[in-house]
Amino acid sequence: MANTSARMLRLLSLLQTHRYWPGTELADRLEVSPRTLRRDVDRLRELGYPVDANRGVAGGYQLQAGAAMPPLLLDDEEAVAIAVGLRSAAAGAVAGFEETSVRALAKVIQLLPPRLRRRIDALQAVTSPGIFGGGPTLDAGVLTTIAMATRAEERLRFDYTPREGAGSRRHVEPHRLVPLGRKWYLLAWDLDRADWRNFRVDRIAGPVPTGARFRPREIPGGDPVAWLRSRIRAIPNRYEVSVLIRESPEAIRAFVGNWGDCEPVRDGVCRLRMNVDDLRWPAMVLGVLGAPFTVESPDELRELVRTAGAALSREGSL
């Protein structure tokens, strides 16, 4: 890279993706000499980024959390506010921003000094999370640990309790975190089973990065969300919802995100499909959208909507 500024930004980005980079590997990625790499690292240090270096044949570099915030131009209060806000967004407070919020949260947490991490954990401990539309409560620490291991391409061990059967200790190569159906899933290559698996994050406990790096594999089909949906469809759900809604696909997708499929049927009309165990969620979606609709299936949703509508029409009758 000929442009020094562009190269330093690339260097900082690489340092944020792994816990530790061997110097030769990092220099190869940047297409520079070890001497140029050392100069660029020194420039980052001058800007306030705490980069540790191990010298020698097997030496390398690691970006550490510093004693003070690096020059993001944020003060302590702003840094805490951002981290807390990202945790809320990751839990589903803003539909469509869950996955992006987790990625951003992993970057912010990695660079926070210990005193700010303790403040954030204290706030989390006394806060009752309200997950938009219902859904399982997530441990923010678990979610952040998984996100950081995924970004770092680092193998992960954790305890997992499936919906049915006994829990077990799992050893995986984490590939992607995906929010779907008001739940978070980890897509990973299971090393003990030599196959792809998906794990509900709310059923994961005690995730521990092993320090062993891996080269990411290609998810079947190349689309993590499509692969996850295909696996979930194979699991029997209590209800398959289909509703015609007089609304644009963009407006519906902006609200439901990955929680359902939306396809145009004719001008101004779309079909929303959802696979759910609880019909209260699609009923709430229809109520909040506020657009004319026709329930195609199941009959139980049609009856629930009628009952809710009758109850709401009695407002003011007390």
NORSUL-V460589 format. One record per run of one state. SS is the DSSP state (helix for helix, strand for strand, loop for the rest). FROM is the first residue (numbers start at 0). TO is the last residue. If there is no record, write none. Layout:
BEGIN
ss = {SS/SS}
from = {FROM/FROM}
to = {TO/TO}
END
This chain:
BEGIN
ss = {loop/helix/loop/strand/helix/loop/helix/loop/strand/loop/strand/loop/helix/loop/helix/loop/helix/loop/helix/loop/strand/loop/strand/loop/strand/loop/strand/helix/strand/loop/helix/loop/strand/loop/helix/loop/strand/loop/strand/loop/helix/loop/strand/loop/helix/loop}
from = {0/3/17/20/22/30/33/46/50/54/59/63/75/90/97/111/113/125/139/151/153/160/167/180/182/190/194/200/203/213/223/233/238/245/248/259/260/266/268/276/278/289/292/297/298/313}
to = {2/16/19/21/29/32/45/49/53/58/62/74/89/96/110/112/124/138/150/152/159/166/179/181/189/193/199/202/212/222/232/237/244/247/258/259/265/267/275/277/288/291/296/297/312/317}
END
